[in-house]
Amino acid sequence: MGRVYYDKAVDMEALRDKALAVIGYGSQGRAQALNLRDSGLRVVLGLRPGGSSWERARADGFEPREVSMAAREGDIILLLIPDPAQPSVYKSSISGELESGKALYFSHGFNIHFKQIVPPRDVDVIMVAPKGPGQRLRETYQSGFGIPALIAVHQDSSGSAKKLALGISKALGCTRAGVLETTFKDETESDLIGEQTVLVGGLMELIKCGFETLVEAGYEPELAYFEACNEAKLIMDLIYERGITGMLKGVSDTAKYGGITVGPKIIDAHVKQNMRKAVRYVQSGAFAREWTNRFERSSKVLEPMMKKIESHPIETVGRKIRKMAGLEK
């Protein structure tokens, strides 16, 4: 593992006289803007006038501006809107405001690594990627701790790009937990591969297959949901808190034996082969080409896919179970 930076090794002096223009007020945008402001930094918000985020930002005590105005005012421009929207917003409202000596900041390297955004050479291009959702970033900051993060420098025009990234990491609370240096390439590719093979795609399909197998074997859908989905959270919580060995120590001996002996027969070498294909799909740029060709119509592309998932029996049963548990009304 590379060097890990903690609070004592980092200062925010490079940020004291700078304006940080946060573009976007979604999960990460809101959390980062609030944490940066609470750390004593000057934050301006660039948002779409009239949108729900505009009113929420005002309720949080900000005076939002149009994106181009915030970008003009900002010394560091934090582009925290969704990946598909970034290139067009950058082109229309940010690129013209990137004077020499400014910095452009991301929390995911996709558009830089795959060259959907190509900044001028005389600006710094940096990344701080908190390893958790915005709500968690905000909650841990308020509790006096933080979540780990990755930092990276794509361009160091000023000679101080890394100091800027580390300073923002500290202001976000991430150096309280630890910040690891990486590259835009490695953050982007590992993130995509993890999402596709495990975190989103893999887990979702594993749970669906488990549910379908139990129902096809004659078990009630509600029972199948408990076994294939509901209890998955309990197991993941144990792994998150204690690691895999700690999880195994927390379940029955019967569960240990069955899991250790049967699990590798389900998630076997063939599954790993498919994961390696996904690695090549990402590293070759094929996934990025496919997705970026659909950026401008991303909502239309995703809508039918989402409807197919929403109509799966596991979702119908899941809503019933979540109501029983008081998780949904």
Contacts in CASP RR format, 6 or more apart in sequence:
PFRMAT RR
TARGET T0000
AUTHOR 0000-0000-0000
METHOD contacts of the structure
MODEL  1
MGRVYYDKAVDMEALRDKALAVIGYGSQGRAQALNLRDSGLRVVLGLRPG
GSSWERARADGFEPREVSMAAREGDIILLLIPDPAQPSVYKSSISGELES
GKALYFSHGFNIHFKQIVPPRDVDVIMVAPKGPGQRLRETYQSGFGIPAL
IAVHQDSSGSAKKLALGISKALGCTRAGVLETTFKDETESDLIGEQTVLV
GGLMELIKCGFETLVEAGYEPELAYFEACNEAKLIMDLIYERGITGMLKG
VSDTAKYGGITVGPKIIDAHVKQNMRKAVRYVQSGAFAREWTNRFERSSK
VLEPMMKKIESHPIETVGRKIRKMAGLEK
1 180 0 8 1.000
2 180 0 8 1.000
2 181 0 8 1.000
3 180 0 8 1.000
3 181 0 8 1.000
4 178 0 8 1.000
4 179 0 8 1.000
4 180 0 8 1.000
5 151 0 8 1.000
5 166 0 8 1.000
5 169 0 8 1.000
5 175 0 8 1.000
5 178 0 8 1.000
5 179 0 8 1.000
5 180 0 8 1.000
5 181 0 8 1.000
6 175 0 8 1.000
6 176 0 8 1.000
6 178 0 8 1.000
6 179 0 8 1.000
7 170 0 8 1.000
7 175 0 8 1.000
7 176 0 8 1.000
9 175 0 8 1.000
10 166 0 8 1.000
10 167 0 8 1.000
10 169 0 8 1.000
10 170 0 8 1.000
10 175 0 8 1.000
10 179 0 8 1.000
11 167 0 8 1.000
11 170 0 8 1.000
12 39 0 8 1.000
12 41 0 8 1.000
12 167 0 8 1.000
12 170 0 8 1.000
12 171 0 8 1.000
14 160 0 8 1.000
14 163 0 8 1.000
14 164 0 8 1.000
14 167 0 8 1.000
15 41 0 8 1.000
15 76 0 8 1.000
15 164 0 8 1.000
15 167 0 8 1.000
15 168 0 8 1.000
15 171 0 8 1.000
16 41 0 8 1.000
18 41 0 8 1.000
18 42 0 8 1.000
18 74 0 8 1.000
18 75 0 8 1.000
18 76 0 8 1.000
19 42 0 8 1.000
19 43 0 8 1.000
19 44 0 8 1.000
19 73 0 8 1.000
19 74 0 8 1.000
19 75 0 8 1.000
19 76 0 8 1.000
20 36 0 8 1.000
20 41 0 8 1.000
20 42 0 8 1.000
20 43 0 8 1.000
20 44 0 8 1.000
20 74 0 8 1.000
20 75 0 8 1.000
20 76 0 8 1.000
20 78 0 8 1.000
20 168 0 8 1.000
21 44 0 8 1.000
21 45 0 8 1.000
21 46 0 8 1.000
21 70 0 8 1.000
21 71 0 8 1.000
21 73 0 8 1.000
21 74 0 8 1.000
21 75 0 8 1.000
21 76 0 8 1.000
21 77 0 8 1.000
21 78 0 8 1.000
22 29 0 8 1.000
22 32 0 8 1.000
22 33 0 8 1.000
22 36 0 8 1.000
22 43 0 8 1.000
22 44 0 8 1.000
22 45 0 8 1.000
22 46 0 8 1.000
22 70 0 8 1.000
22 78 0 8 1.000
22 80 0 8 1.000
23 45 0 8 1.000
23 46 0 8 1.000
23 47 0 8 1.000
23 67 0 8 1.000
23 70 0 8 1.000
23 71 0 8 1.000
23 77 0 8 1.000
23 78 0 8 1.000
23 79 0 8 1.000
23 80 0 8 1.000
23 81 0 8 1.000
23 89 0 8 1.000
23 94 0 8 1.000
24 45 0 8 1.000
24 46 0 8 1.000
24 47 0 8 1.000
24 53 0 8 1.000
24 80 0 8 1.000
24 81 0 8 1.000
25 33 0 8 1.000
25 45 0 8 1.000
25 47 0 8 1.000
25 53 0 8 1.000
25 54 0 8 1.000
25 56 0 8 1.000
25 57 0 8 1.000
25 64 0 8 1.000
26 53 0 8 1.000
26 80 0 8 1.000
27 133 0 8 1.000
27 134 0 8 1.000
27 135 0 8 1.000
28 80 0 8 1.000
28 107 0 8 1.000
28 130 0 8 1.000
28 133 0 8 1.000
28 134 0 8 1.000
28 137 0 8 1.000
29 78 0 8 1.000
29 80 0 8 1.000
29 134 0 8 1.000
30 53 0 8 1.000
30 56 0 8 1.000
30 57 0 8 1.000
30 60 0 8 1.000
30 134 0 8 1.000
30 138 0 8 1.000
31 134 0 8 1.000
31 135 0 8 1.000
31 137 0 8 1.000
31 138 0 8 1.000
31 141 0 8 1.000
32 78 0 8 1.000
32 80 0 8 1.000
32 107 0 8 1.000
32 130 0 8 1.000
32 134 0 8 1.000
32 137 0 8 1.000
32 172 0 8 1.000
33 43 0 8 1.000
33 45 0 8 1.000
33 57 0 8 1.000
33 60 0 8 1.000
33 62 0 8 1.000
34 60 0 8 1.000
34 138 0 8 1.000
35 137 0 8 1.000
35 138 0 8 1.000
35 141 0 8 1.000
35 171 0 8 1.000
35 172 0 8 1.000
35 173 0 8 1.000
36 43 0 8 1.000
36 168 0 8 1.000
36 171 0 8 1.000
36 172 0 8 1.000
37 43 0 8 1.000
37 62 0 8 1.000
38 141 0 8 1.000
39 170 0 8 1.000
39 171 0 8 1.000
39 172 0 8 1.000
39 173 0 8 1.000
40 171 0 8 1.000
41 171 0 8 1.000
43 62 0 8 1.000
44 62 0 8 1.000
44 65 0 8 1.000
44 70 0 8 1.000
44 73 0 8 1.000
44 74 0 8 1.000
45 57 0 8 1.000
45 62 0 8 1.000
45 63 0 8 1.000
45 64 0 8 1.000
45 65 0 8 1.000
45 70 0 8 1.000
46 64 0 8 1.000
46 65 0 8 1.000
46 66 0 8 1.000
46 67 0 8 1.000
46 69 0 8 1.000
46 70 0 8 1.000
46 71 0 8 1.000
47 53 0 8 1.000
47 54 0 8 1.000
47 57 0 8 1.000
47 64 0 8 1.000
47 65 0 8 1.000
47 66 0 8 1.000
47 67 0 8 1.000
47 70 0 8 1.000
48 54 0 8 1.000
48 66 0 8 1.000
48 67 0 8 1.000
49 64 0 8 1.000
49 66 0 8 1.000
53 64 0 8 1.000
54 64 0 8 1.000
57 64 0 8 1.000
58 64 0 8 1.000
64 70 0 8 1.000
65 73 0 8 1.000
66 93 0 8 1.000
67 89 0 8 1.000
67 93 0 8 1.000
67 94 0 8 1.000
68 92 0 8 1.000
68 93 0 8 1.000
68 94 0 8 1.000
68 97 0 8 1.000
70 77 0 8 1.000
71 77 0 8 1.000
71 93 0 8 1.000
71 94 0 8 1.000
71 96 0 8 1.000
71 97 0 8 1.000
71 98 0 8 1.000
72 97 0 8 1.000
74 97 0 8 1.000
74 102 0 8 1.000
75 102 0 8 1.000
75 103 0 8 1.000
76 102 0 8 1.000
76 103 0 8 1.000
76 104 0 8 1.000
76 105 0 8 1.000
76 164 0 8 1.000
76 168 0 8 1.000
77 94 0 8 1.000
77 97 0 8 1.000
77 98 0 8 1.000
77 102 0 8 1.000
77 103 0 8 1.000
77 104 0 8 1.000
77 105 0 8 1.000
78 105 0 8 1.000
78 106 0 8 1.000
78 107 0 8 1.000
79 86 0 8 1.000
79 89 0 8 1.000
79 90 0 8 1.000
79 94 0 8 1.000
79 104 0 8 1.000
79 105 0 8 1.000
79 106 0 8 1.000
80 107 0 8 1.000
81 89 0 8 1.000
83 108 0 8 1.000
83 110 0 8 1.000
83 111 0 8 1.000
83 295 0 8 1.000
84 295 0 8 1.000
84 296 0 8 1.000
84 298 0 8 1.000
86 111 0 8 1.000
86 116 0 8 1.000
86 117 0 8 1.000
87 111 0 8 1.000
87 116 0 8 1.000
87 117 0 8 1.000
87 295 0 8 1.000
88 296 0 8 1.000
90 111 0 8 1.000
90 117 0 8 1.000
94 104 0 8 1.000
95 119 0 8 1.000
98 104 0 8 1.000
98 119 0 8 1.000
98 120 0 8 1.000
98 123 0 8 1.000
99 123 0 8 1.000
100 120 0 8 1.000
100 122 0 8 1.000
100 123 0 8 1.000
100 157 0 8 1.000
101 122 0 8 1.000
101 123 0 8 1.000
101 124 0 8 1.000
101 157 0 8 1.000
101 158 0 8 1.000
102 123 0 8 1.000
102 124 0 8 1.000
103 123 0 8 1.000
103 124 0 8 1.000
103 125 0 8 1.000
103 126 0 8 1.000
103 158 0 8 1.000
103 161 0 8 1.000
103 164 0 8 1.000
104 119 0 8 1.000
104 123 0 8 1.000
104 124 0 8 1.000
104 125 0 8 1.000
104 126 0 8 1.000
105 125 0 8 1.000
105 126 0 8 1.000
105 127 0 8 1.000
105 128 0 8 1.000
105 164 0 8 1.000
105 165 0 8 1.000
105 168 0 8 1.000
106 112 0 8 1.000
106 125 0 8 1.000
106 126 0 8 1.000
106 127 0 8 1.000
107 127 0 8 1.000
107 128 0 8 1.000
107 129 0 8 1.000
107 130 0 8 1.000
108 127 0 8 1.000
108 129 0 8 1.000
108 187 0 8 1.000
108 188 0 8 1.000
108 191 0 8 1.000
109 127 0 8 1.000
109 129 0 8 1.000
109 152 0 8 1.000
109 184 0 8 1.000
109 187 0 8 1.000
109 188 0 8 1.000
110 116 0 8 1.000
110 188 0 8 1.000
110 192 0 8 1.000
110 288 0 8 1.000
111 117 0 8 1.000
112 119 0 8 1.000
112 125 0 8 1.000
112 127 0 8 1.000
112 154 0 8 1.000
112 184 0 8 1.000
112 188 0 8 1.000
113 184 0 8 1.000
113 185 0 8 1.000
113 188 0 8 1.000
113 189 0 8 1.000
114 188 0 8 1.000
114 285 0 8 1.000
114 288 0 8 1.000
114 292 0 8 1.000
116 292 0 8 1.000
116 295 0 8 1.000
119 125 0 8 1.000
119 155 0 8 1.000
121 155 0 8 1.000
121 157 0 8 1.000
122 157 0 8 1.000
123 155 0 8 1.000
123 157 0 8 1.000
124 153 0 8 1.000
124 155 0 8 1.000
124 156 0 8 1.000
124 157 0 8 1.000
124 158 0 8 1.000
124 159 0 8 1.000
124 160 0 8 1.000
124 161 0 8 1.000
124 164 0 8 1.000
125 153 0 8 1.000
125 154 0 8 1.000
125 155 0 8 1.000
125 161 0 8 1.000
126 151 0 8 1.000
126 152 0 8 1.000
126 153 0 8 1.000
126 154 0 8 1.000
126 161 0 8 1.000
126 162 0 8 1.000
126 164 0 8 1.000
126 165 0 8 1.000
126 168 0 8 1.000
127 150 0 8 1.000
127 151 0 8 1.000
127 152 0 8 1.000
127 153 0 8 1.000
127 154 0 8 1.000
127 165 0 8 1.000
127 184 0 8 1.000
127 187 0 8 1.000
128 149 0 8 1.000
128 150 0 8 1.000
128 151 0 8 1.000
128 165 0 8 1.000
128 168 0 8 1.000
128 169 0 8 1.000
128 172 0 8 1.000
128 174 0 8 1.000
128 179 0 8 1.000
129 149 0 8 1.000
129 150 0 8 1.000
129 151 0 8 1.000
129 152 0 8 1.000
129 187 0 8 1.000
129 191 0 8 1.000
130 137 0 8 1.000
130 147 0 8 1.000
130 148 0 8 1.000
130 149 0 8 1.000
130 172 0 8 1.000
130 174 0 8 1.000
131 147 0 8 1.000
131 148 0 8 1.000
131 149 0 8 1.000
131 150 0 8 1.000
132 147 0 8 1.000
136 147 0 8 1.000
137 146 0 8 1.000
137 147 0 8 1.000
137 172 0 8 1.000
137 174 0 8 1.000
140 146 0 8 1.000
140 147 0 8 1.000
140 173 0 8 1.000
140 177 0 8 1.000
141 172 0 8 1.000
141 173 0 8 1.000
144 176 0 8 1.000
145 173 0 8 1.000
145 176 0 8 1.000
145 177 0 8 1.000
146 172 0 8 1.000
146 173 0 8 1.000
146 174 0 8 1.000
146 176 0 8 1.000
146 177 0 8 1.000
147 174 0 8 1.000
147 177 0 8 1.000
148 174 0 8 1.000
148 177 0 8 1.000
148 178 0 8 1.000
148 179 0 8 1.000
148 180 0 8 1.000
149 169 0 8 1.000
149 172 0 8 1.000
149 174 0 8 1.000
149 177 0 8 1.000
149 178 0 8 1.000
149 179 0 8 1.000
149 180 0 8 1.000
150 179 0 8 1.000
150 180 0 8 1.000
150 181 0 8 1.000
150 182 0 8 1.000
150 187 0 8 1.000
151 162 0 8 1.000
151 165 0 8 1.000
151 166 0 8 1.000
151 169 0 8 1.000
151 179 0 8 1.000
151 180 0 8 1.000
151 181 0 8 1.000
151 182 0 8 1.000
152 165 0 8 1.000
152 181 0 8 1.000
152 182 0 8 1.000
152 183 0 8 1.000
152 184 0 8 1.000
152 186 0 8 1.000
152 187 0 8 1.000
153 161 0 8 1.000
153 162 0 8 1.000
153 165 0 8 1.000
154 184 0 8 1.000
155 161 0 8 1.000
156 162 0 8 1.000
158 164 0 8 1.000
162 181 0 8 1.000
166 175 0 8 1.000
166 179 0 8 1.000
167 175 0 8 1.000
169 175 0 8 1.000
169 179 0 8 1.000
189 282 0 8 1.000
189 283 0 8 1.000
192 282 0 8 1.000
192 287 0 8 1.000
193 275 0 8 1.000
193 278 0 8 1.000
193 279 0 8 1.000
193 282 0 8 1.000
195 201 0 8 1.000
196 202 0 8 1.000
196 278 0 8 1.000
196 281 0 8 1.000
196 282 0 8 1.000
196 287 0 8 1.000
197 275 0 8 1.000
197 278 0 8 1.000
203 232 0 8 1.000
204 309 0 8 1.000
206 267 0 8 1.000
207 228 0 8 1.000
207 229 0 8 1.000
207 232 0 8 1.000
207 314 0 8 1.000
208 312 0 8 1.000
208 314 0 8 1.000
210 224 0 8 1.000
210 228 0 8 1.000
211 221 0 8 1.000
211 224 0 8 1.000
211 225 0 8 1.000
211 228 0 8 1.000
211 229 0 8 1.000
211 313 0 8 1.000
211 314 0 8 1.000
211 317 0 8 1.000
212 314 0 8 1.000
214 223 0 8 1.000
214 224 0 8 1.000
214 227 0 8 1.000
214 228 0 8 1.000
215 221 0 8 1.000
215 224 0 8 1.000
215 313 0 8 1.000
221 313 0 8 1.000
221 314 0 8 1.000
221 317 0 8 1.000
222 317 0 8 1.000
222 320 0 8 1.000
222 321 0 8 1.000
224 317 0 8 1.000
225 314 0 8 1.000
225 317 0 8 1.000
225 318 0 8 1.000
225 321 0 8 1.000
226 321 0 8 1.000
228 314 0 8 1.000
229 314 0 8 1.000
229 318 0 8 1.000
230 321 0 8 1.000
235 247 0 8 1.000
235 251 0 8 1.000
238 246 0 8 1.000
238 247 0 8 1.000
238 250 0 8 1.000
238 251 0 8 1.000
239 246 0 8 1.000
239 247 0 8 1.000
242 249 0 8 1.000
242 250 0 8 1.000
248 256 0 8 1.000
248 260 0 8 1.000
281 287 0 8 1.000
282 288 0 8 1.000
294 301 0 8 1.000
309 315 0 8 1.000
319 328 0 8 1.000
322 328 0 8 1.000
323 329 0 8 1.000
END
